[in-house]
Amino acid sequence: MESRRRRGSHSLDKSIIAAILVLLIHGSYSFYLPGVAPQDFKKGDTLMVKVNKLTSIKTQLPYLYYSLPYCRPKKILDSAENLGEVLRGDRIENSPYVFKMREPQMCNVLCRLTLDAKLAKEFKEKIDDEYRVNMILDNLPLVVPIQRLDQESPPVYQLGYHVGLKGQYSGSKEEKYFIHNHLAFTVKYHRDLQTDTARIVGFEVKPFSVKHEYEGTWTDKTRLTTCDPHTKRTVSSSNSPQEVDVKKEIIFTYDVEFQESDVKWASRWDAYLLMSDDQIHWFSIVNSLMIVLFLSGMVAMIMLRTLYRDISKYNELETQEEAQEETGWKLIHGDVFRPPINSDLLCVYVGTGLQFFGMTLVTMIFAILGFLSPSNRGGLMTAMLLLWVFMGLFAGYASSRLYKMFKGTEWKKNALRTAIMFPAVVSSIFFFLNTLIWGQKSSGAVPFGTMFALVFLWFGISVPLVFVGSYIGFKKPAIEEPVKTNKIPRQIPEQAWYMNPIFSILIGGILPFGAVFIELFFILTSIWLNQFYYIFGFLFLVFVILVITCAEITIVLCYFQLCSEDYLWWWRSYLTSGSSALYLFLYATFYFFTKLEITKLVSGLLYFGYMLIASYAFFVVTGTIGFYACFWFTRLIYSSVKID
């Protein structure tokens, strides 16, 4: 036993080292720090299949597996779920599907069901909306292998199997509904030759619609003539399909086949993550990064050369006549640090943006290291919520520091606004959407207990942490301005058309959006088309490029604004990079009409509601990045010139 433990530990160490190397080279990984420890099964051990929600990319509304009249075990048991799983709509329960490890089974009868009008209607509705049935075995989701046109390429895997299908049969012009009532499971395992134990590395299914037949009166021991293990008669595509209609009798059956595999347990998720052709993805990401890096390099070079020339020129002005003739950004030094209109609101948004930035950064680091892999269902969302709560400390600190710089005195009121404003907006939208989901009786509706947990995280932990951060920040000395502010504000000269605030703000959001829009396509696909997103290495690289791009484009436009003697840069610096959120929402709208097949009003409202929340969060993150970049830039240039 001790030797097995040492061997397992040594294998784990090697896998971690290999994962780090793969991550550094490819930006993704094939190894995941497991949410559950690998389980060794002996021959004949019982394998319990669990069922998860029914999902549809047409409605985006998950439902309980047993919301349809499928065969049930004697007692339905709910599995313990984390916060992220509940918010995703996962509802994991036991099922009557029971396997024996490495013991094939043929034509196991689960139950017999006679449809009435209500049950037939429920099945037809789910088939119309293309719902899929999701199952889990040893923490692996059930997939349907689909062979590519190129026979030599590995198959594509789709999560879950369709409830049924709709089409014509036997020359009939009328479309009929057929249910998948026979499941041919394939369980792949990796065997340890020394101990003869095995670990499950694959869980696949081929669904069939079969009109089962039998002789005589139905009893528990009745043999099917369409599928009989004693005569080695198996189900095939030549069998007549099982129609869904009133008074139709449906018999649910399944087969189990076990296949030995060379895939090791640490790499068993690889096949699940390669659900689409990645070549276009990789090429597009690299191409996008190269363009953005090239543009960023050019911007940086222009800015450095221009600024160096400006500062040298201003510092060489010696006579009074020369000083009076000075123009450009130095001329407005007495107004550039004047507090903006609605400075309290700006402090709130900057604090909230820093909170989101910290949450995003730490989440990505955890994801890159494999702690938030798809094998840990709900882990990503749970981590994001908890990190958001604890980052409230930094939100309060940043907001309070800026508030004190603006000569604010009511730090408690500022802290309360920082803690309440963004979550209140998001909660209002979320509560409205949850009401719609609850009205559809979907499992995606957040239960009352989970709602209470979210409110507790907000008011019980996040709000106090914001106040603690605000207290610490307000106790520190105020940030000193490099130049003094005049008592009387200077008049801003008439600006050129291209320096119009709305125009420059909208122009400023294009480049940051361009840095992420290709990756955004794959993120939206993973969310709304029920696929796994796993290339966190590339995502982190894109995030770094986004930060650089937001900072540089804001600095450039801020410099042009100051050169035209317009000193109202505070809000514009925030909105310049933050306007990329507008393009994100417009792209999400384009994606909705070109890639999705959502037709129901509720499903459309869900999509746009959640994308509105995502765009709002993107706005505060990118806006804060641009603001801090411009804030650092203005302090730097005004502290670099001689001002009497």
C-alpha positions as CSV (number, residue, x, y, z in Angstrom):
1,M,0.0,0.0,0.0
2,E,2.8,2.4,0.9
3,S,4.6,1.7,-2.4
4,R,1.4,2.5,-4.3
5,R,1.0,5.8,-2.5
6,R,4.7,6.7,-3.2
7,R,4.2,5.8,-6.8
8,G,1.0,7.9,-7.1
9,S,2.7,10.9,-5.4
10,H,5.7,10.6,-7.8
11,S,3.4,10.4,-10.8
12,L,1.5,13.5,-9.5
13,D,4.7,15.5,-9.2
14,K,5.8,14.6,-12.8
15,S,2.3,15.5,-14.1
16,I,2.5,19.0,-12.4
17,I,5.9,19.7,-13.9
18,A,4.6,18.5,-17.3
19,A,1.6,20.7,-17.0
20,I,3.7,23.8,-16.2
21,L,5.8,23.2,-19.3
22,V,2.8,22.7,-21.5
23,L,1.2,25.9,-20.1
24,L,4.3,28.0,-20.8
25,I,4.6,26.7,-24.4
26,H,1.0,26.5,-25.5
27,G,-1.0,28.7,-23.2
28,S,-3.3,25.9,-22.3
29,Y,-3.0,22.7,-20.3
30,S,-4.0,19.0,-20.3
31,F,-3.6,18.4,-16.6
32,Y,-5.9,19.6,-13.9
33,L,-5.4,19.6,-10.2
34,P,-8.3,17.3,-9.5
35,G,-11.4,18.5,-7.6
36,V,-11.8,14.9,-6.5
37,A,-9.1,12.3,-6.0
38,P,-8.8,9.5,-8.7
39,Q,-10.8,6.5,-7.8
40,D,-9.6,3.0,-8.4
41,F,-12.3,0.4,-9.4
42,K,-11.9,-3.4,-9.2
43,K,-13.7,-5.7,-11.6
44,G,-17.3,-6.0,-10.5
45,D,-17.4,-2.7,-8.5
46,T,-20.7,-0.8,-8.7
47,L,-20.6,2.3,-10.9
48,M,-23.4,4.8,-10.1
49,V,-24.5,7.1,-13.0
50,K,-25.8,10.5,-12.0
51,V,-28.1,12.7,-14.0
52,N,-27.8,16.4,-14.4
53,K,-30.0,19.1,-16.0
54,L,-31.6,19.1,-19.4
55,T,-30.1,21.9,-21.5
56,S,-30.9,23.6,-24.8
57,I,-29.0,26.2,-26.7
58,K,-32.3,27.4,-28.3
59,T,-33.9,28.3,-25.0
60,Q,-31.0,28.7,-22.6
61,L,-33.3,27.4,-19.8
62,P,-32.1,24.3,-18.0
63,Y,-34.6,21.9,-16.5
64,L,-34.5,19.1,-14.0
65,Y,-33.8,15.6,-15.5
66,Y,-36.9,14.3,-13.8
67,S,-39.1,17.1,-15.1
68,L,-39.6,14.6,-17.9
69,P,-41.2,11.2,-17.0
70,Y,-37.9,9.3,-17.3
71,C,-37.4,6.1,-15.3
72,R,-36.7,6.8,-11.7
73,P,-34.8,5.1,-8.9
74,K,-36.8,4.1,-5.7
75,K,-35.5,7.2,-4.0
76,I,-34.2,10.4,-5.7
77,L,-31.1,11.8,-3.9
78,D,-29.7,15.2,-4.6
79,S,-25.9,15.6,-4.7
80,A,-24.2,18.4,-2.7
81,E,-23.5,21.3,-5.0
82,N,-21.3,24.4,-4.6
83,L,-22.5,27.9,-5.1
84,G,-21.4,28.1,-8.7
85,E,-23.2,24.9,-9.7
86,V,-26.5,26.2,-8.2
87,L,-26.1,29.5,-10.1
88,R,-25.4,27.6,-13.3
89,G,-28.6,25.6,-12.9
90,D,-26.9,22.2,-12.2
91,R,-29.1,19.8,-10.3
92,I,-27.2,16.5,-9.9
93,E,-29.3,13.5,-8.8
94,N,-29.0,9.7,-8.8
95,S,-30.4,7.5,-11.5
96,P,-31.5,3.9,-12.1
97,Y,-28.5,3.4,-14.4
98,V,-26.2,1.0,-12.6
99,F,-23.0,-0.5,-14.1
100,K,-20.6,-3.2,-12.9
101,M,-17.0,-2.3,-13.7
102,R,-15.7,-4.2,-16.7
103,E,-18.8,-6.4,-16.9
104,P,-20.6,-5.6,-20.2
105,Q,-24.4,-5.6,-20.2
106,M,-26.8,-5.9,-23.0
107,C,-30.4,-4.8,-23.3
108,N,-31.1,-3.9,-19.7
109,V,-34.7,-2.9,-19.3
110,L,-35.2,0.1,-17.0
111,C,-39.0,0.7,-17.1
112,R,-42.1,0.8,-19.3
113,L,-44.1,4.0,-19.8
114,T,-47.5,4.6,-21.5
115,L,-47.9,8.2,-22.7
116,D,-51.0,10.3,-22.0
117,A,-51.7,13.7,-23.7
118,K,-49.7,15.6,-21.1
119,L,-46.6,13.5,-21.1
120,A,-46.6,13.3,-24.9
121,K,-46.8,17.1,-25.1
122,E,-43.9,17.5,-22.6
123,F,-41.6,15.2,-24.6
124,K,-42.6,17.0,-27.9
125,E,-41.8,20.4,-26.5
126,K,-38.4,19.3,-25.3
127,I,-37.7,17.7,-28.7
128,D,-38.8,20.8,-30.5
129,D,-36.4,22.9,-28.4
130,E,-33.5,20.4,-29.0
131,Y,-33.0,19.7,-25.3
132,R,-30.1,17.4,-24.4
133,V,-29.8,15.0,-21.5
134,N,-26.7,15.3,-19.3
135,M,-25.3,12.5,-17.2
136,I,-22.1,12.1,-15.1
137,L,-20.0,9.1,-14.2
138,D,-17.0,9.5,-11.9
139,N,-17.2,13.3,-12.4
140,L,-17.0,12.9,-16.2
141,P,-19.8,14.3,-18.3
142,L,-21.5,12.1,-20.9
143,V,-20.6,12.9,-24.5
144,V,-21.8,11.8,-27.9
145,P,-18.9,11.1,-30.3
146,I,-19.5,12.4,-33.8
147,Q,-17.1,11.3,-36.5
148,R,-15.6,14.0,-38.8
149,L,-15.7,13.8,-42.6
150,D,-11.9,13.1,-42.4
151,Q,-12.0,9.5,-41.0
152,E,-8.4,9.7,-39.7
153,S,-9.2,12.7,-37.5
154,P,-10.4,12.1,-33.9
155,P,-14.1,12.5,-33.4
156,V,-15.8,15.6,-32.1
157,Y,-17.6,15.3,-28.8
158,Q,-20.9,16.9,-27.9
159,L,-22.1,17.2,-24.3
160,G,-25.2,15.1,-23.6
161,Y,-27.6,13.4,-26.0
162,H,-30.8,14.8,-27.5
163,V,-34.1,13.8,-25.9
164,G,-35.3,12.8,-29.3
165,L,-35.6,13.9,-32.9
166,K,-38.2,15.1,-35.3
167,G,-38.6,13.9,-38.9
168,Q,-40.5,11.9,-41.5
169,Y,-40.6,8.1,-41.5
170,S,-41.8,5.3,-43.8
171,G,-42.8,7.7,-46.7
172,S,-45.1,9.8,-44.5
173,K,-45.1,13.5,-45.4
174,E,-46.1,14.4,-41.8
175,E,-43.3,15.2,-39.4
176,K,-43.4,13.0,-36.3
177,Y,-41.5,13.0,-33.0
178,F,-39.3,10.1,-31.9
179,I,-37.7,9.6,-28.5
180,H,-34.2,8.2,-27.8
181,N,-35.2,5.4,-25.5
182,H,-32.2,3.0,-25.9
183,L,-28.7,4.2,-24.8
184,A,-25.6,2.3,-25.8
185,F,-23.0,3.4,-23.2
186,T,-19.3,3.0,-23.7
187,V,-17.1,3.4,-20.5
188,K,-13.4,3.7,-21.2
189,Y,-10.9,2.8,-18.5
190,H,-7.2,2.8,-17.9
191,R,-6.0,-0.4,-16.2
192,D,-3.1,-0.7,-13.7
193,L,-1.4,-3.9,-14.7
194,Q,0.2,-4.4,-11.3
195,T,-3.0,-4.1,-9.2
196,D,-5.6,-4.9,-11.9
197,T,-7.6,-1.9,-10.8
198,A,-8.9,0.6,-13.3
199,R,-9.7,4.3,-13.5
200,I,-12.5,5.7,-15.7
201,V,-11.2,7.9,-18.5
202,G,-14.2,8.2,-20.8
203,F,-18.0,8.1,-20.8
204,E,-19.7,8.0,-24.2
205,V,-23.1,7.2,-25.5
206,K,-24.9,6.5,-28.8
207,P,-28.6,7.1,-28.5
208,F,-31.2,5.1,-30.4
209,S,-34.9,5.4,-31.0
210,V,-36.3,1.9,-30.9
211,K,-39.9,0.6,-31.0
212,H,-39.4,-2.4,-28.7
213,E,-41.6,-5.4,-29.2
214,Y,-42.3,-8.4,-27.0
215,E,-44.6,-11.4,-26.9
216,G,-47.6,-11.9,-24.6
217,T,-48.4,-9.7,-21.6
218,W,-45.8,-7.4,-20.1
219,T,-44.2,-8.6,-16.8
220,D,-40.9,-7.8,-15.2
221,K,-39.4,-10.9,-16.8
222,T,-40.7,-10.4,-20.3
223,R,-38.1,-10.7,-23.0
224,L,-37.9,-8.2,-25.8
225,T,-37.9,-9.5,-29.4
226,T,-36.2,-6.4,-30.6
227,C,-33.3,-6.6,-28.1
228,D,-32.4,-9.8,-26.3
229,P,-29.1,-10.6,-24.5
230,H,-29.9,-14.3,-24.6
231,T,-30.1,-14.5,-28.4
232,K,-27.3,-11.8,-28.8
233,R,-29.8,-9.6,-30.6
234,T,-28.8,-6.0,-30.3
235,V,-30.3,-2.7,-31.2
236,S,-29.3,-1.2,-34.6
237,S,-30.4,1.7,-36.8
238,S,-32.5,-0.7,-38.8
239,N,-35.0,-1.0,-35.9
240,S,-38.3,0.9,-36.2
241,P,-38.1,4.2,-34.2
242,Q,-40.2,4.9,-31.2
243,E,-42.8,7.5,-31.9
244,V,-44.0,10.0,-29.2
245,D,-47.8,10.2,-29.2
246,V,-50.8,9.6,-27.0
247,K,-51.2,6.0,-25.8
248,K,-47.8,5.0,-27.2
249,E,-45.9,2.5,-25.1
250,I,-42.2,3.4,-24.5
251,I,-39.7,0.9,-23.1
252,F,-36.4,2.4,-21.9
253,T,-33.3,0.1,-22.3
254,Y,-29.6,0.5,-22.3
255,D,-26.3,-1.4,-23.1
256,V,-22.9,-1.0,-21.4
257,E,-19.6,-1.7,-23.1
258,F,-16.2,-1.3,-21.5
259,Q,-13.1,-0.4,-23.5
260,E,-9.6,-0.3,-22.2
261,S,-7.8,2.9,-23.1
262,D,-4.2,4.2,-23.1
263,V,-5.4,7.6,-21.9
264,K,-4.2,8.2,-18.3
265,W,-6.5,9.6,-15.6
266,A,-4.6,12.9,-15.5
267,S,-5.3,13.5,-19.2
268,R,-8.9,12.2,-19.4
269,W,-10.4,15.6,-19.9
270,D,-8.3,16.3,-23.1
271,A,-10.9,14.7,-25.4
272,Y,-13.7,16.7,-23.8
273,L,-12.0,20.0,-24.3
274,L,-11.1,19.5,-27.9
275,M,-14.8,19.9,-29.0
276,S,-14.0,22.1,-32.0
277,D,-11.3,22.7,-34.5
278,D,-8.7,24.8,-32.7
279,Q,-6.5,25.8,-35.7
280,I,-8.6,28.9,-36.6
281,H,-8.7,29.8,-32.9
282,W,-4.9,29.7,-32.5
283,F,-4.2,31.5,-35.7
284,S,-6.7,34.3,-35.0
285,I,-5.5,34.8,-31.4
286,V,-1.8,35.0,-32.5
287,N,-2.6,37.3,-35.4
288,S,-4.7,39.6,-33.1
289,L,-1.9,39.7,-30.5
290,M,0.7,40.6,-33.1
291,I,-1.3,43.5,-34.5
292,V,-2.1,44.9,-31.1
293,L,1.5,44.6,-29.9
294,F,2.7,46.3,-33.1
295,L,0.2,49.2,-32.6
296,S,1.1,49.5,-29.0
297,G,4.8,49.6,-29.8
298,M,4.2,52.4,-32.3
299,V,2.1,54.4,-29.9
300,A,4.7,54.0,-27.2
301,M,7.5,55.2,-29.5
302,I,5.5,58.3,-30.7
303,M,4.5,59.2,-27.2
304,L,8.0,59.0,-25.8
305,R,9.6,61.0,-28.6
306,T,6.9,63.7,-28.5
307,L,6.9,64.0,-24.8
308,Y,10.6,64.2,-24.6
309,R,10.6,67.1,-27.1
310,D,7.8,68.9,-25.2
311,I,9.5,68.7,-21.8
312,S,12.8,69.8,-23.2
313,K,11.2,72.8,-24.9
314,Y,9.3,73.9,-21.8
315,N,12.3,73.6,-19.5
316,E,14.4,75.8,-21.9
317,L,11.9,78.8,-21.7
318,E,13.8,81.3,-19.6
319,T,12.6,84.8,-20.4
320,Q,9.2,86.2,-19.2
321,E,8.2,86.9,-22.8
322,E,8.8,83.3,-23.8
323,A,6.8,82.1,-20.8
324,Q,3.9,84.3,-21.7
325,E,3.9,82.8,-25.2
326,E,3.9,79.2,-24.1
327,T,1.0,77.1,-25.4
328,G,-0.1,73.5,-25.1
329,W,-0.4,71.3,-22.0
330,K,1.9,73.4,-19.7
331,L,-0.4,76.4,-20.1
332,I,-3.2,74.7,-18.2
333,H,-1.1,73.5,-15.2
334,G,-3.2,75.6,-12.8
335,D,-6.5,73.7,-13.8
336,V,-5.4,70.2,-14.7
337,F,-5.9,68.8,-11.2
338,R,-9.1,70.7,-10.5
339,P,-11.7,68.2,-9.1
340,P,-14.2,67.1,-11.8
341,I,-18.0,67.4,-11.7
342,N,-19.6,64.4,-9.9
343,S,-16.2,63.6,-8.3
344,D,-17.9,61.4,-5.7
345,L,-19.3,59.2,-8.5
346,L,-15.9,58.9,-10.1
347,C,-14.4,57.7,-6.8
348,V,-17.1,55.0,-6.6
349,Y,-16.5,53.8,-10.2
350,V,-12.7,53.8,-9.8
351,G,-13.0,51.7,-6.5
352,T,-15.4,49.3,-8.2
353,G,-13.2,48.9,-11.2
354,L,-10.2,48.1,-9.1
355,Q,-12.3,45.5,-7.2
356,F,-13.2,43.9,-10.5
357,F,-9.6,44.1,-11.8
358,G,-8.3,42.3,-8.8
359,M,-11.0,39.6,-9.0
360,T,-10.2,39.1,-12.7
361,L,-6.5,38.9,-12.2
362,V,-6.5,36.4,-9.3
363,T,-9.2,34.3,-11.0
364,M,-7.1,34.0,-14.2
365,I,-4.0,33.0,-12.1
366,F,-6.0,30.3,-10.4
367,A,-7.4,29.1,-13.7
368,I,-4.0,29.0,-15.4
369,L,-2.7,26.8,-12.5
370,G,-5.6,24.4,-13.1
371,F,-7.6,25.0,-9.9
372,L,-10.7,26.2,-11.9
373,S,-10.7,23.6,-14.6
374,P,-14.0,22.3,-16.1
375,S,-13.6,19.2,-14.0
376,N,-14.4,21.3,-11.0
377,R,-18.0,22.2,-12.0
378,G,-19.0,25.6,-10.7
379,G,-15.5,26.3,-9.4
380,L,-14.9,29.3,-11.7
381,M,-18.1,31.1,-10.7
382,T,-17.7,30.3,-7.0
383,A,-14.1,31.7,-7.1
384,M,-15.2,34.8,-8.9
385,L,-18.0,35.6,-6.4
386,L,-15.7,35.0,-3.3
387,L,-12.9,37.0,-4.8
388,W,-15.2,39.8,-5.6
389,V,-16.4,39.9,-2.0
390,F,-12.9,39.9,-0.6
391,M,-11.6,42.5,-3.1
392,G,-14.0,44.9,-1.5
393,L,-11.1,45.9,0.8
394,F,-9.2,47.3,-2.2
395,A,-12.3,48.9,-3.6
396,G,-12.8,50.9,-0.4
397,Y,-9.1,51.8,-0.2
398,A,-8.8,53.1,-3.8
399,S,-12.1,55.0,-3.6
400,S,-11.3,56.6,-0.3
401,R,-7.8,57.7,-1.4
402,L,-9.2,59.5,-4.5
403,Y,-12.1,60.9,-2.5
404,K,-9.7,62.5,0.0
405,M,-7.6,63.9,-2.9
406,F,-10.8,65.7,-4.1
407,K,-11.1,67.3,-0.6
408,G,-14.0,65.0,0.4
409,T,-14.9,64.8,4.0
410,E,-17.8,62.3,4.3
411,W,-15.8,59.1,3.8
412,K,-18.5,56.9,5.3
413,K,-21.0,58.0,2.7
414,N,-18.5,57.4,0.0
415,A,-17.7,53.9,1.3
416,L,-21.4,53.0,1.4
417,R,-21.9,54.2,-2.2
418,T,-18.8,52.1,-3.3
419,A,-20.2,49.0,-1.5
420,I,-23.7,49.4,-2.8
421,M,-23.9,51.0,-6.2
422,F,-22.6,48.4,-8.7
423,P,-24.0,45.3,-6.8
424,A,-27.4,47.0,-6.6
425,V,-27.5,47.6,-10.3
426,V,-26.4,44.0,-11.1
427,S,-28.8,42.6,-8.4
428,S,-31.8,44.4,-9.9
429,I,-31.1,43.0,-13.3
430,F,-30.4,39.5,-11.9
431,F,-33.5,39.5,-9.8
432,F,-35.7,40.5,-12.8
433,L,-34.1,37.7,-14.9
434,N,-34.4,35.2,-12.1
435,T,-38.1,36.0,-11.8
436,L,-38.5,35.2,-15.6
437,I,-36.6,31.9,-15.1
438,W,-38.8,31.0,-12.1
439,G,-41.9,31.7,-14.1
440,Q,-40.7,29.2,-16.7
441,K,-40.2,26.6,-13.9
442,S,-36.6,26.1,-14.9
443,S,-33.9,24.7,-12.7
444,G,-31.8,27.7,-13.5
445,A,-33.9,29.8,-11.1
446,V,-31.8,30.6,-8.0
447,P,-33.4,29.1,-4.9
448,F,-34.2,31.2,-1.9
449,G,-31.4,29.7,0.2
450,T,-28.8,30.6,-2.4
451,M,-30.3,34.1,-2.7
452,F,-29.9,34.5,1.0
453,A,-26.3,33.3,0.8
454,L,-25.5,35.9,-1.9
455,V,-27.1,38.7,0.1
456,F,-25.0,37.6,3.1
457,L,-21.8,37.6,1.1
458,W,-22.7,41.1,0.0
459,F,-23.8,42.8,3.2
460,G,-22.1,40.5,5.7
461,I,-18.6,40.4,4.2
462,S,-18.2,42.7,1.2
463,V,-19.7,45.9,2.7
464,P,-17.7,45.7,6.0
465,L,-14.5,45.1,4.0
466,V,-15.2,48.1,1.8
467,F,-15.6,50.2,5.0
468,V,-12.4,48.8,6.4
469,G,-10.5,49.7,3.2
470,S,-12.1,53.1,3.2
471,Y,-11.1,53.8,6.8
472,I,-7.5,52.8,6.1
473,G,-7.3,54.8,2.9
474,F,-8.8,57.9,4.4
475,K,-6.4,57.8,7.4
476,K,-3.5,58.1,5.0
477,P,-2.2,61.6,3.9
478,A,-4.0,62.9,0.8
479,I,-2.2,62.4,-2.5
480,E,-0.2,65.5,-3.2
481,E,-0.7,67.3,-6.6
482,P,2.5,68.2,-8.5
483,V,1.2,71.7,-9.2
484,K,-1.1,74.1,-7.5
485,T,-4.6,74.6,-8.7
486,N,-5.8,78.2,-9.4
487,K,-8.9,79.5,-7.6
488,I,-10.6,80.7,-10.8
489,P,-11.0,78.1,-13.5
490,R,-9.5,78.9,-16.9
491,Q,-11.8,79.2,-20.0
492,I,-11.4,76.3,-22.4
493,P,-10.8,77.4,-26.0
494,E,-13.0,76.2,-28.8
495,Q,-12.0,72.7,-29.7
496,A,-11.5,71.1,-33.2
497,W,-14.2,68.7,-34.3
498,Y,-12.0,65.7,-33.8
499,M,-11.5,66.7,-30.1
500,N,-15.2,66.6,-29.4
501,P,-15.7,64.5,-26.2
502,I,-18.2,62.1,-27.7
503,F,-16.1,61.5,-30.8
504,S,-12.8,61.0,-29.0
505,I,-14.4,58.7,-26.4
506,L,-16.0,56.5,-29.0
507,I,-12.7,56.3,-31.0
508,G,-10.8,55.4,-27.8
509,G,-12.9,52.2,-27.3
510,I,-12.1,50.6,-30.7
511,L,-8.6,49.5,-30.0
512,P,-9.2,47.8,-26.6
513,F,-12.2,46.0,-28.1
514,G,-10.0,45.0,-31.0
515,A,-7.6,43.3,-28.6
516,V,-10.3,41.0,-27.2
517,F,-13.0,40.5,-29.8
518,I,-11.6,37.3,-31.3
519,E,-11.2,35.7,-27.9
520,L,-14.7,37.1,-27.0
521,F,-16.2,34.9,-29.8
522,F,-14.9,31.7,-28.1
523,I,-16.0,32.9,-24.7
524,L,-19.5,33.6,-25.9
525,T,-19.5,30.2,-27.7
526,S,-18.6,28.4,-24.5
527,I,-21.3,30.2,-22.5
528,W,-24.2,30.1,-24.9
529,L,-23.4,27.0,-27.1
530,N,-22.7,24.7,-24.1
531,Q,-19.0,24.2,-24.8
532,F,-16.0,24.2,-22.5
533,Y,-13.6,27.1,-22.4
534,Y,-10.1,26.1,-21.3
535,I,-7.4,28.2,-23.0
536,F,-6.8,30.3,-19.9
537,G,-3.1,30.9,-20.9
538,F,-4.2,32.7,-24.0
539,L,-6.9,34.5,-22.1
540,F,-4.4,35.8,-19.6
541,L,-2.2,37.0,-22.4
542,V,-5.1,38.8,-24.1
543,F,-6.0,40.3,-20.7
544,V,-2.5,41.7,-20.4
545,I,-2.7,43.1,-23.9
546,L,-6.1,44.6,-23.1
547,V,-4.6,46.4,-20.0
548,I,-1.7,47.8,-22.1
549,T,-4.0,48.9,-24.9
550,C,-6.4,50.6,-22.6
551,A,-3.6,52.4,-20.9
552,E,-1.9,53.5,-24.1
553,I,-4.9,54.7,-26.0
554,T,-6.1,56.7,-23.0
555,I,-2.7,58.3,-22.5
556,V,-2.5,59.3,-26.2
557,L,-6.0,60.8,-26.3
558,C,-5.4,62.5,-22.9
559,Y,-2.2,64.0,-24.3
560,F,-4.0,65.4,-27.3
561,Q,-6.7,66.8,-25.1
562,L,-4.3,68.6,-22.8
563,C,-2.3,69.9,-25.8
564,S,-5.6,71.5,-27.0
565,E,-5.8,73.2,-23.6
566,D,-8.8,71.2,-22.4
567,Y,-8.2,70.2,-18.8
568,L,-11.4,68.3,-18.2
569,W,-9.7,64.9,-18.4
570,W,-10.9,63.1,-15.3
571,W,-14.1,61.6,-16.6
572,R,-13.0,61.5,-20.2
573,S,-10.0,59.3,-19.3
574,Y,-12.4,56.8,-17.6
575,L,-14.9,56.9,-20.5
576,T,-12.3,56.6,-23.3
577,S,-11.2,53.1,-22.6
578,G,-14.5,52.2,-20.9
579,S,-16.4,52.9,-24.2
580,S,-15.0,49.5,-25.4
581,A,-17.9,48.0,-23.4
582,L,-20.3,49.6,-25.9
583,Y,-18.6,47.7,-28.7
584,L,-18.7,44.6,-26.6
585,F,-22.5,44.8,-26.2
586,L,-22.9,45.6,-30.0
587,Y,-20.8,42.6,-30.8
588,A,-22.9,40.5,-28.4
589,T,-26.0,41.7,-30.3
590,F,-24.4,40.7,-33.6
591,Y,-23.5,37.3,-32.2
592,F,-27.1,36.8,-31.1
593,F,-28.5,37.3,-34.5
594,T,-25.8,35.4,-36.5
595,K,-24.8,32.5,-34.3
596,L,-27.8,31.7,-32.0
597,E,-31.2,30.3,-32.8
598,I,-33.0,31.8,-29.8
599,T,-36.7,32.6,-30.7
600,K,-38.4,32.7,-27.3
601,L,-38.9,36.2,-25.7
602,V,-37.8,35.0,-22.3
603,S,-34.6,33.4,-23.7
604,G,-33.8,36.6,-25.6
605,L,-34.3,38.7,-22.5
606,L,-32.0,36.4,-20.5
607,Y,-29.2,36.7,-23.2
608,F,-29.3,40.5,-23.4
609,G,-29.8,40.8,-19.6
610,Y,-26.6,38.8,-18.8
611,M,-24.7,40.4,-21.6
612,L,-25.7,43.8,-20.2
613,I,-24.2,42.8,-16.9
614,A,-21.0,41.5,-18.6
615,S,-20.7,44.8,-20.6
616,Y,-21.2,46.9,-17.5
617,A,-18.5,45.0,-15.6
618,F,-16.2,45.3,-18.7
619,F,-16.9,49.1,-18.6
620,V,-15.8,49.5,-15.0
621,V,-12.7,47.4,-15.5
622,T,-11.4,49.1,-18.7
623,G,-12.5,52.5,-17.5
624,T,-10.5,52.1,-14.3
625,I,-7.4,50.9,-16.2
626,G,-7.6,54.0,-18.5
627,F,-8.2,56.3,-15.6
628,Y,-5.2,55.2,-13.6
629,A,-2.9,55.3,-16.7
630,C,-4.0,58.9,-17.4
631,F,-3.7,59.8,-13.7
632,W,-0.1,58.5,-13.6
633,F,0.7,60.2,-17.0
634,T,-0.5,63.6,-16.0
635,R,1.3,63.5,-12.6
636,L,4.4,62.4,-14.4
637,I,4.5,65.1,-17.1
638,Y,3.5,68.0,-14.8
639,S,6.1,67.0,-12.2
640,S,8.8,67.0,-15.0
641,V,8.6,70.6,-16.0
642,K,9.6,73.8,-14.2
643,I,6.5,75.7,-13.1
644,D,6.8,79.0,-11.2
